[in-house]
């Protein structure tokens, strides 16, 4: 039999994740990745998000960022301000892709090039 958590328990766990990301002296960051290569670093708000009904929704930063490398954004991870990895294995896509993280680069693609402006449109984790 599978273990099943209540929505209340899942939301509490996701609030713990928010606390862990925000615990350092500065803001947490989301790294857009191509394999192990960091394409762009997005500074998260503090608090980094809100958990409700078993879903963590990240607060979208007001600033767009410029890509630091060229590649196809195929994953993301979130670190606290000390560089400790809090979440890894996030999927990245364009709007309506169903990915955990959706980005826009003006090309309707996850391919980014050095210096290109990248916008975080949304980020969500559905707890379990």
C-alpha distance (Angstrom), angle and dihedral (degrees) to the residues before:
residue distance angle dihedral
X1 . . .
X2 3.83 . .
X3 3.77 121.1 .
X4 3.80 111.6 -111.2
X5 3.80 123.8 -165.5
X6 3.78 125.0 -158.2
X7 3.79 118.1 -112.9
X8 3.80 87.8 -112.0
X9 3.82 91.4 56.2
X10 3.82 92.0 45.9
X11 3.81 91.4 50.1
X12 3.82 90.6 49.2
X13 3.81 90.1 51.7
X14 3.82 90.9 49.7
X15 3.81 89.6 49.9
X16 3.81 86.0 55.4
X17 3.80 89.3 54.0
X18 3.82 90.0 52.2
X19 3.81 89.9 50.2
X20 3.81 91.3 50.0
X21 3.82 93.2 50.4
X22 3.82 91.8 47.5
X23 3.84 96.3 41.5
X24 3.80 98.0 92.5
X25 3.79 125.5 85.5
X26 3.82 92.5 -97.6
X27 3.77 139.1 27.7
X28 3.77 124.3 -61.4
X29 3.80 120.2 -116.2
X30 3.77 137.4 -140.3
X31 3.79 114.7 -142.3
X32 3.80 118.4 -154.3
X33 3.78 106.8 -147.8
X34 3.77 143.0 -162.5
X35 3.77 100.3 -162.2
X36 3.80 101.9 -54.3
X37 3.81 95.8 -22.1
X38 3.80 117.4 103.3
X39 3.79 109.0 -132.4
X40 3.80 97.8 177.5
X41 3.79 139.0 -4.1
X42 3.80 117.8 -141.8
X43 3.80 117.3 -164.4
X44 3.78 109.2 -138.0
X45 3.79 126.0 -139.5
X46 3.80 119.9 -107.1
X47 2.95 109.7 -94.7
X48 3.79 87.4 37.1
X49 3.78 94.4 -152.9
X50 3.78 151.1 -31.7
X51 3.79 129.0 -97.1
X52 3.80 119.3 -149.6
X53 3.80 135.0 150.5
X54 3.80 91.5 2.6
X55 3.81 95.7 -53.9
X56 3.81 129.0 107.8
X57 3.80 110.5 -150.5
X58 3.79 115.4 -169.2
X59 3.80 119.1 -135.6
X60 3.79 107.5 -114.4
X61 3.82 110.5 -124.2
X62 3.79 116.6 -121.6
X63 3.80 92.8 -129.7
X64 3.78 129.5 74.4
X65 3.79 115.9 -141.8
X66 3.78 135.6 -144.5
X67 3.79 119.5 -119.3
X68 3.81 116.6 -109.4
X69 3.82 95.8 -158.5
X70 3.79 141.5 16.6
X71 3.79 123.2 -106.4
X72 3.77 147.3 91.9
X73 3.83 110.8 -67.1
X74 3.80 100.2 -127.4
X75 3.79 100.4 159.2
X76 3.78 146.4 5.2
X77 3.76 139.5 -149.7
X78 3.77 133.6 -167.7
X79 3.77 124.8 -136.2
X80 3.77 132.5 -174.6
X81 3.81 118.7 -121.2
X82 3.82 91.4 -86.9
X83 3.82 92.2 57.5
X84 3.80 96.2 -105.3
X85 3.81 110.6 145.9
X86 3.80 110.0 -119.2
X87 3.84 99.5 170.1
X88 3.79 130.9 15.6
X89 3.77 135.9 170.3
X90 3.80 96.9 52.6
X91 3.79 116.5 156.7
X92 3.82 121.3 -127.8
X93 3.78 126.4 -151.1
X94 3.76 146.7 140.3
X95 3.82 124.1 -88.4
X96 3.82 114.3 -57.8
X97 3.83 91.1 17.2
X98 3.81 93.9 112.6
X99 3.82 91.1 -127.5
X100 3.82 122.4 146.8
X101 3.81 89.5 -118.6
X102 3.79 124.2 34.5
X103 3.77 122.3 -164.1
X104 3.78 137.9 -177.6
X105 3.78 126.4 -149.6
X106 3.79 101.4 165.8
X107 3.81 91.7 -99.3
X108 3.82 101.9 75.2
X109 3.79 88.0 -120.0
X110 3.79 140.5 104.8
X111 3.81 90.0 -131.3
X112 3.79 108.9 108.8
X113 3.79 131.0 -178.0
X114 3.79 131.0 -153.4
X115 3.80 110.3 -76.3
X116 3.80 94.5 11.4
X117 3.81 114.9 136.0
X118 3.80 112.2 -111.8
X119 3.80 122.7 -168.5
X120 3.78 124.9 -159.8
X121 3.79 103.7 -137.4
X122 3.78 98.8 177.2
X123 3.77 144.8 -20.4
X124 3.79 128.0 -164.0
X125 3.77 139.6 166.9
X126 3.77 119.3 -163.6
X127 3.78 107.6 -148.1
X128 3.76 125.1 -135.2
